[in-house]
């Protein structure tokens, strides 16, 4: 992890400093999710279930561990970002930086909420394949929707929607993002607990 932090700090000097706030939490997310793969190796998960650990407790632990790890690394990335600002003497608008940085964390937590139940249900290897398929379907849907809107000549409606979103306060956007993240996390955790309770070891 120290190596990744060093790489992020070096790259932040040659790229936009906001890069560091997306890079470090992303690496942390991949590392914490990889622990599920290690648990599956050599029937490790079956051994864990012989310990005084209920299947549901294992699922909850993965959420707590993943959320804590990503959040801590996100906080570290914020510190490194402002260190980069000071070293490079970069001029920035604090409100814009706060909004961008604050929206990064729920984005990664949402990915975790999607990944954990998929990996627990299909195993890490199959889970990643399923995830790529889901993201592919979402991307196709977004592109198709955008194309359909353009053909229907509703560009003005889209512009109006964007204008309305811009009128929402930054605090409102941040609160909404974290509320959605909390709901998704709760639903995902319930699904994962159910998956683990019905899993054969």
Kinemage of the C-alpha trace (Angstrom):
@kinemage 1
@onewidth
@group {chain A} dominant
@subgroup {mainchain}
@vectorlist {calphas} color= white
{ca unk a 1} P 0.000 0.000 0.000
{ca unk a 2} L 2.892 2.344 0.741
{ca unk a 3} L 4.157 1.768 -2.807
{ca unk a 4} L 0.744 2.714 -4.222
{ca unk a 5} L 0.717 5.871 -2.100
{ca unk a 6} L 4.159 6.827 -3.390
{ca unk a 7} L 3.087 6.244 -6.999
{ca unk a 8} L -0.071 8.308 -6.450
{ca unk a 9} L 1.923 11.197 -4.975
{ca unk a 10} L 4.414 11.141 -7.854
{ca unk a 11} L 1.661 11.028 -10.482
{ca unk a 12} L -0.205 13.859 -8.793
{ca unk a 13} L 2.703 16.176 -9.625
{ca unk a 14} L 2.407 15.433 -13.351
{ca unk a 15} L -1.395 15.159 -13.514
{ca unk a 16} L -4.430 16.881 -12.074
{ca unk a 17} L -4.217 16.755 -8.276
{ca unk a 18} L -7.780 15.425 -8.112
{ca unk a 19} L -6.413 12.216 -9.643
{ca unk a 20} L -5.002 11.202 -6.283
{ca unk a 21} L -8.472 11.234 -4.677
{ca unk a 22} L -9.760 8.689 -7.184
{ca unk a 23} L -6.607 6.575 -7.497
{ca unk a 24} L -5.886 5.760 -3.840
{ca unk a 25} L -9.458 4.765 -2.835
{ca unk a 26} L -9.725 2.681 -6.013
{ca unk a 27} L -6.566 0.740 -5.130
{ca unk a 28} L -7.819 0.346 -1.557
{ca unk a 29} L -11.151 -0.946 -2.864
{ca unk a 30} L -9.452 -3.552 -5.053
{ca unk a 31} L -7.219 -4.664 -2.167
{ca unk a 32} L -10.004 -5.074 0.381
{ca unk a 33} L -12.213 -6.922 -2.111
{ca unk a 34} L -9.323 -9.239 -2.966
{ca unk a 35} L -9.507 -10.609 0.590
{ca unk a 36} L -12.594 -12.580 -0.497
{ca unk a 37} L -10.466 -14.311 -3.137
{ca unk a 38} L -7.870 -15.198 -0.498
{ca unk a 39} L -10.616 -16.593 1.752
{ca unk a 40} L -11.706 -18.925 -1.054
{ca unk a 41} L -8.169 -20.246 -1.680
{ca unk a 42} L -7.429 -23.766 -0.388
{ca unk a 43} L -10.928 -24.078 1.102
{ca unk a 44} L -10.123 -21.223 3.445
{ca unk a 45} L -13.749 -20.140 3.665
{ca unk a 46} L -14.817 -23.610 4.778
{ca unk a 47} L -12.174 -23.472 7.519
{ca unk a 48} L -13.351 -20.021 8.621
{ca unk a 49} L -16.872 -21.379 9.025
{ca unk a 50} L -15.563 -24.014 11.480
{ca unk a 51} L -14.472 -21.189 13.778
{ca unk a 52} L -16.937 -19.423 16.101
{ca unk a 53} L -18.059 -17.263 13.190
{ca unk a 54} L -21.562 -17.332 11.742
{ca unk a 55} L -21.973 -16.981 7.953
{ca unk a 56} L -23.909 -13.763 8.463
{ca unk a 57} L -21.137 -12.356 10.662
{ca unk a 58} L -18.608 -13.060 7.903
{ca unk a 59} L -20.692 -11.056 5.418
{ca unk a 60} L -21.095 -8.120 7.801
{ca unk a 61} L -17.354 -8.166 8.550
{ca unk a 62} L -16.565 -7.814 4.842
{ca unk a 63} L -18.717 -4.701 4.605
{ca unk a 64} L -17.225 -3.135 7.720
{ca unk a 65} L -13.681 -3.976 6.650
{ca unk a 66} L -14.167 -2.757 3.075
{ca unk a 67} L -15.942 0.468 4.042
{ca unk a 68} L -13.397 1.256 6.770
{ca unk a 69} L -10.403 0.550 4.528
{ca unk a 70} L -11.685 2.616 1.607
{ca unk a 71} L -12.782 5.488 3.862
{ca unk a 72} L -9.385 5.658 5.606
{ca unk a 73} L -7.536 5.669 2.288
{ca unk a 74} L -9.938 8.314 0.980
{ca unk a 75} L -9.039 10.510 3.968
{ca unk a 76} L -5.330 9.900 3.294
{ca unk a 77} L -5.873 10.881 -0.341
{ca unk a 78} L -7.483 14.162 0.750
{ca unk a 79} L -4.426 15.027 2.835
{ca unk a 80} L -2.069 14.144 -0.023
{ca unk a 81} L -4.167 16.173 -2.461
{ca unk a 82} L -3.864 19.351 -0.396
{ca unk a 83} L -0.153 18.661 0.148
{ca unk a 84} L 0.147 18.501 -3.637
{ca unk a 85} L -1.781 21.769 -3.927
{ca unk a 86} L 0.641 23.480 -1.550
{ca unk a 87} L 3.782 22.073 -3.175
{ca unk a 88} L 2.622 22.942 -6.695
{ca unk a 89} L 1.088 26.225 -5.482
{ca unk a 90} L -2.078 25.326 -7.359
{ca unk a 91} L -4.981 27.740 -7.330
{ca unk a 92} L -8.297 26.033 -6.670
{ca unk a 93} L -11.899 26.760 -5.758
{ca unk a 94} L -12.480 25.122 -2.385
{ca unk a 95} L -16.195 24.530 -2.944
{ca unk a 96} L -15.552 22.664 -6.200
{ca unk a 97} L -12.776 20.568 -4.654
{ca unk a 98} L -14.961 19.676 -1.659
{ca unk a 99} L -17.866 18.633 -3.913
{ca unk a 100} L -15.668 16.487 -6.167
{ca unk a 101} L -13.817 14.857 -3.280
{ca unk a 102} L -16.979 14.225 -1.250
{ca unk a 103} L -18.681 12.495 -4.193
{ca unk a 104} L -15.765 10.103 -4.694
{ca unk a 105} L -16.322 8.089 -1.504
{ca unk a 106} L -19.967 7.090 -2.102
{ca unk a 107} L -19.071 6.082 -5.658
{ca unk a 108} L -16.504 3.535 -4.428
{ca unk a 109} L -18.797 2.367 -1.626
{ca unk a 110} L -21.547 1.735 -4.183
{ca unk a 111} L -19.143 -0.402 -6.217
{ca unk a 112} L -18.335 -2.364 -3.048
{ca unk a 113} L -22.065 -2.815 -2.381
{ca unk a 114} L -22.416 -4.329 -5.863
{ca unk a 115} L -19.265 -6.430 -5.746
{ca unk a 116} L -19.556 -8.197 -2.375
{ca unk a 117} L -22.861 -10.050 -2.910
{ca unk a 118} L -21.843 -11.005 -6.453
{ca unk a 119} L -18.503 -12.402 -5.286
{ca unk a 120} L -20.078 -14.243 -2.369
{ca unk a 121} L -22.771 -15.730 -4.599
{ca unk a 122} L -20.688 -16.709 -7.626
{ca unk a 123} L -17.136 -16.844 -6.168
{ca unk a 124} L -14.652 -14.018 -6.860
{ca unk a 125} L -13.658 -15.206 -10.350
{ca unk a 126} L -17.207 -15.686 -11.609
{ca unk a 127} L -18.287 -12.582 -9.729
{ca unk a 128} L -15.914 -10.368 -11.682
{ca unk a 129} L -17.260 -11.776 -14.949
{ca unk a 130} L -20.836 -11.116 -13.859
{ca unk a 131} L -19.853 -7.597 -12.804
{ca unk a 132} L -18.311 -6.855 -16.216
{ca unk a 133} L -21.532 -8.072 -17.860
{ca unk a 134} L -23.647 -5.835 -15.616
{ca unk a 135} L -21.465 -2.799 -16.285
{ca unk a 136} L -21.576 -3.591 -20.002
{ca unk a 137} L -25.377 -3.697 -19.942
{ca unk a 138} L -25.496 -0.416 -18.014
{ca unk a 139} L -23.127 1.273 -20.465
{ca unk a 140} L -25.140 0.037 -23.445
{ca unk a 141} L -28.337 1.255 -21.790
{ca unk a 142} L -26.824 4.689 -21.128
{ca unk a 143} L -25.518 5.043 -24.693
{ca unk a 144} L -28.799 3.795 -26.158
{ca unk a 145} L -30.783 6.158 -23.945
{ca unk a 146} L -28.640 9.121 -24.901
{ca unk a 147} L -28.981 8.264 -28.588
{ca unk a 148} L -32.748 7.894 -28.254
{ca unk a 149} L -33.043 11.264 -26.520
{ca unk a 150} L -31.040 12.941 -29.262
{ca unk a 151} L -33.206 11.372 -31.989
{ca unk a 152} L -36.366 12.439 -30.211
{ca unk a 153} L -35.050 15.978 -30.102
{ca unk a 154} L -35.232 16.260 -26.340
{ca unk a 155} L -31.876 17.955 -25.940
{ca unk a 156} L -33.636 20.983 -24.451
{ca unk a 157} L -35.272 18.771 -21.839
{ca unk a 158} L -31.899 17.291 -20.926
{ca unk a 159} L -30.372 20.762 -20.706
{ca unk a 160} L -33.268 21.827 -18.474
{ca unk a 161} L -32.669 18.850 -16.189
{ca unk a 162} L -28.965 19.672 -15.945
{ca unk a 163} L -29.811 23.301 -15.125
{ca unk a 164} L -32.152 22.167 -12.351
{ca unk a 165} L -29.458 19.904 -10.915
{ca unk a 166} L -27.038 22.823 -10.897
{ca unk a 167} L -29.443 24.830 -8.747
{ca unk a 168} L -29.321 22.184 -6.016
{ca unk a 169} L -26.927 23.110 -3.241
{ca unk a 170} L -23.679 21.214 -2.874
{ca unk a 171} L -24.711 20.109 0.593
{ca unk a 172} L -27.943 18.688 -0.829
{ca unk a 173} L -26.103 16.759 -3.515
{ca unk a 174} L -23.624 15.323 -1.022
{ca unk a 175} L -26.372 14.340 1.438
{ca unk a 176} L -28.382 12.712 -1.373
{ca unk a 177} L -25.328 10.782 -2.599
{ca unk a 178} L -24.532 9.427 0.868
{ca unk a 179} L -28.200 8.610 1.516
{ca unk a 180} L -28.373 6.563 -1.692
{ca unk a 181} L -25.087 4.899 -0.750
{ca unk a 182} L -26.376 4.021 2.742
{ca unk a 183} L -29.583 2.511 1.332
{ca unk a 184} L -27.677 0.513 -1.300
{ca unk a 185} L -25.181 -0.663 1.339
{ca unk a 186} L -27.987 -1.814 3.641
{ca unk a 187} L -29.809 -3.710 0.880
{ca unk a 188} L -26.551 -5.246 -0.308
{ca unk a 189} L -25.627 -6.363 3.218
{ca unk a 190} L -29.022 -8.027 3.710
{ca unk a 191} L -28.574 -9.864 0.397
{ca unk a 192} L -25.052 -10.980 1.346
{ca unk a 193} L -26.176 -12.257 4.746
{ca unk a 194} L -28.931 -14.246 3.047
{ca unk a 195} L -26.439 -15.622 0.492
{ca unk a 196} L -23.997 -16.732 3.196
{ca unk a 197} L -26.714 -18.327 5.355
{ca unk a 198} L -27.854 -20.439 2.409
{ca unk a 199} L -24.354 -21.312 1.212
{ca unk a 200} L -22.998 -24.832 1.638
{ca unk a 201} L -19.444 -25.137 2.980
